[in-house]
């Protein structure tokens, strides 16, 4: 799918509605992690440099379609000003109507307007045409820089894109290019790492990936379900025993299309789920009845490393074990370090995403060396599942 970028738009003298992600963690009225705010800065600055007037559209939290002070974007204003020092940022008490129009009318060159939470209107999540039209009436051009919200067909992510000349912002552009490189037209062979607790939450993902990648590494609690499907005992391990037939189907599909599935060949087991618990490393088929599998063992990690070396593209979602507990973070850390080293050496294109994934790779101090880390949670997963994202489709040329 081809989409327009900021480079293809005439923004001079135009009011530019920019859909951004400002859904950041806030405690006691203060932003505790400004990463998402910092990521939109290149787009905002680019709009200003091209002579445009950026008007920021965003949601925050889950208000129930009506104004709610605890979900006001006013709380984000200090962090936004800190990310854009020296800029005058005006705040509008509503995202449409008189307050929004007055704020936009008061803009001078170099100013930025932040509009109040789009979800204060019930029409936002319903993709109400009237709300989309009211938003579009404020500007001349629409820029979507919120890939993280692109899997939702909302008024501010999809509806308004059809009413104004539209393009992707810098963050959206980078995300789409990275995902295209990982799954659209990747350098082959491709390996995917999929971990986490439950097969049931990643059925669509696994079903799509086996037909797209050459190697699929399955870790975490999900791997236990696949072991159960093969008649291998897993003791008291987390496993979805009722999903065994589904796991068998995925194994059969992978075999039919020539995708090699990698499951643990050795395991780290313990009798209690806590950091520092007494543990032992055993063959994958030797889990005692009173123990639980909490990580993949060193032989499994070595096999994963060899697979990475044989591939040119890696896409990663989910940890290989109970990464939040030492020493059961060892497999995730070692595999992440291997991927990071190959990426730094120019031998691997590595793309990763999903909440636990980002946390695990940060813990392993490997995230900075990956080709691209997506912070877009649900949208990243749906892209990996092969689904059309409404917010992206609306930008198609």
N, C-alpha and C positions, 0 to 999 in steps of 0.2 A: 504494500500500500504506500502510495506517495502522498506526502503532506507538505504544505508550505512551511517555510521557516521565517524568522524575523528578517532575514536577508532579502526576502522576496517581497516585503511589504513596504509601501510608502507610508511612513508614520509622521512625517513632518507636519506639525500643526494639528495633528489628529488626537482625539481623546481615545486612549487605548484601554479597553476593559481587559484586565489580566486576571484570569482565574488561577489562583495560587493555593498552596497548601500551608495554612497557618495553624493547623490542628496540632498544637504543641502541648507538652505537659505543663500544667500550671499548678502551683501550690501557694496558698495564701496570697493569690493575686499576682504572683511572680512566675515568669517562665523559667523552668528548671533545665530545659534543654532546647537551645535555639538553633539546632542543626537545620531544621526545615526552613526556618526564616533565612538563615545564611545562604541556603541553596537557591533562593529566588533572586538574590541580589544581582547576578549577572543579567537576568532578563529585565529587571526594573531599570538598571543603569543603561542597558542597551536601548530601551525604549526612549529614555531621556536623551541619550546621545544622538538618536535619530530624529530628535525634535518632537517626540510624542509626549503626551501627558498620561502617565500611568495611573489607572484607577483600579485598585485591588479588590477582587471578589474572593471571598473565602467562607468556609463553614468552620464552626468550632464546637466540638462536643455533640451532644444529642438532645438539643431542646426539642420540645414536642410541637414544632410548627408555630410557635408564638414567642414573643420576646421574653427572655429570662436572664436577669443580671449575671447569674453565675456563668453564663455562656457568652457573655459579651466579648467581642474582639477588642474592646478598649483595653483589656488586660494585656494584650499582646503589643500594644503601641510602644511602650518603653523599649522592648527588645527589638522591635522593628526600627526604631530610631537609632538604637545602638549599632545595628547592622548597616544602616545607611546614614553615617554621621554627616552633619552639615546640610542635610535635606530637610525642607519643611514638609511635614506630613500632617495632612488635615484628616480629621475623623468625622464621618457622617453617621448620624444616629440610626439610619436605616439604609438598606441597600437599594431602595427605589424611592420614588416620590420626591416631595419637596426637599427633605434633608439632603438626599443624594444629589439632586440637581443643583442645590445651592453650593455644596462643597465643590462640585465639578466646575461650576461657574466662577468660583473664587480662585481657581488654580492659576498660578503663574508658571512660566517656563521653569522646569527644574523641580516643581512641586510634585508631591505624591498624595493621592487620596486613598484612605482605607475605608471601605464601606462596612457597615455592621453585618453581622452573621447572616448569611443567605438563608440558613435554616430557621430563622425567626419567622419565615413565611411557610405555611403548609404547602404552598405550590412548588417549593424547591424540590422536595423529594418526589413529588408527583409529576415533575417535568411539565408544569402548567404553562401552556402557551402564553397566557396573559402575563405571568411573571417574567417569562423569557423576553417578551416584547417590552416590558417595563425596564428590564435590565438593558436591553439592546438600545433603548431610546437614549441612554446616557452617553453612548460612545459611538465611535466611527469604525473601530477595528476591534476584533476579539482575538486575544492570545490565550491559549491554554497552556499553563506551565505546571499543572497539577496532575501528573500521571497517576499519582496515588489515589485520585478520585475518578479516574477515567473509566473505571469499570461500572460506574453508576450513571444511568441516564437521567440526570437531574437538570433543572432549568439552567443552572449556571455552568454545567459541564457539557451539556449536549444541546439543549434547546436554543440557547443564544448563539451557538456556533453556526446555526443555519440562517441567522438573521443579519449577520455582519460578515465582511471579509475576515477570514479566520486563518490562524496559523499556530504552529507549536512554538512555545518559548524555549529558551536554551536548555533548561532542565529536562523538559519533555523530549526535546530533540535528542539529547544525550542518551536518555533512557531508551527511546525507540531505536536508536542506532545500535546500542549495546545489545538489546534483545534481538534485533535483526541479525546481528553478528553471531549470537549464541544459538538461535533456533531457526531463523528465517533462511539464511544462506551461510551456514557455518563452514569453517574449515574442518574437514574430517580427517580422522575419526573424532566423534563426539562422545564424551562421557558425562552422564548426569549422576549427581549424588542426591538421593532423596532419603531424608531421615525424619525423625519425629515419632510421636507416640502411636498414631492410629492410621491404619490402612484406609479406614472408612472415610476419613477426611481428605484423602489424596487419591481416590479412585480415578477421577477424571484425569488427574495429573499423570499417574502411572500409565493409564490407558493411552494417553497421547504420546508420552515420552518413548514407550517401547517401539513405536513406529517412526520415531524421529532421530533416536540416538543409537550409537553402536554398542555402548556399554552403559548399564544401569547399576549403580551401587546402591543397595538398600541397607539402611542402618537404623539404629534406635529400636523402639518398641515395634515398629513396622516389620523389622527383620524377623522378630520372634514369631509373628503371625505367619510369615513365609516358611519358617522352620517347622511350625506346627503343621502346615499344609503338606509338608514332606514327611510327616510322621516322626519328627524329631522332638523328644521331650524338652520342655523349657521350664520345668519346675514351677515356681511361683512368679515367674516373669510376667510383666505386662504383655498381654497378647490378646488379640481379638479372635478367639477360637471360632466364633460364628462366621468369620470372614475367610476361613480356610479354603472353601470352594472358590471364592473370588480370587484369592491368591494363586490358586492352581490355574485359573483361567488366564491370569496375567502372565504366569510362567509359560503357559502353552502359546499364548499370543507372541511373546518375545521370541520363543524358539522358532515359530513359524516365519517371523520377519527377520531373523538373524541378529537379534539384539541379545548380547550376552549379559545375563543378570549375575551380579556378584553379591553373595550373602556371606556373613561371617564364617570363617573356617575355624576360628578359635574365639573363645568368649571369656570375659572377665565376670565372675559371679561373686555375689555376697549374700549374706543372710539378712542384712538390714539396709534400708535405703537411707544412708546418711554419709556425710563426708568422712573420709578416713576409715570407713568400715573395713573389717578384716575381709580379704578377698583372695581369690585364686584364679589362675588362668588355666582353662581346660579346652579340649577339643569341642567344637560346636555341638556335637551329639552327646556330650557327657555332663549336661547340667543336672546336678542333684535335685531330688524332689523338693527339698526344703530351701533351695537357693533361688536367686533371681539373677538374670543376665542384666548387667548394668553398662557394659561397654563391649566393643569389639577388641579382640586380642592383637598382639604384635604381628602374628602371621597374616591376619586379615589386613592390617595396616600396610604391611609390606606389599601385599597383593594389590591393594588400592594404589599404592605409590607406583608400582610397575604399570598399572593401567593408565594412570595419569601421564607417565612418560611416553606411552604408546599413542596418546591422543593429542589433538591440536586444539580442541575446544572443550571447556568444562562449564557446566551449569549446575549450581549447587543450591539445594533448598532443604534445610533441616540438619540437625546434629546426628552423629553416629552413636552416641551414648548419652548417659545422664551427665551432660557437659557442665551442669551447674554444680556438680559435686566432685571434688578431688577424691581419689585419683581417677574417677570414671570419665574424666574429660580427655584422657590420654589419646584415644584414637582420633577424636575430632581435632585436637591440637596438632597431632603429628600429620594427619592428612592435609589440614589447612596449611601447615608450614611447607609441606611438599608442593602443594598447588601454588603457594606464594613464590617459592624459589623458582619453579618452572616458568611462572609468569614473568618474574623479574629477568630471567634469562632469555625472554623472548620466544620461549618454546610452547607457550600455552596461552590461549585467550580464556580468561576466567570471569564468569559472571555469576553473582550470587544475590539472593534476596529472601525476604521473609523475616519476621521479627526475631525468632529464635536463632536463625542463621546469622543475622548481623551481630547479635549478642555473642554467639559462639565464636565467630571469626574475630571479633574485637578482643574477646578473652584470650584467644590464641595469638593475638598481636599479628594477625595475618591480613586483616581487612585492607590495610593501606596498600598492599602489594597486588591485590586482585585488579583485574582490568576494569571491572565495574561492580559496585555494590548498590543494589536497589533498596531503597527504604520504603518501597511502595506496597508492602504487604499483600493485601487482597488482589490488587491490580496485577502485581507481578505473578501471583499464583494463577490467576485467570488467563494471563497471557501464556504461561507455561502449559496450561490445560488446552490451549488452542482456541480459546473463546474470542469472539469479536468484542472489543472494548468500545462502548458507545462514544465515549469522549474522544477516542482516537479516530474512529470511523467518521465522526462529524467533521474532522479536519482534512479528509481526503480531498485531493485536488479534483 
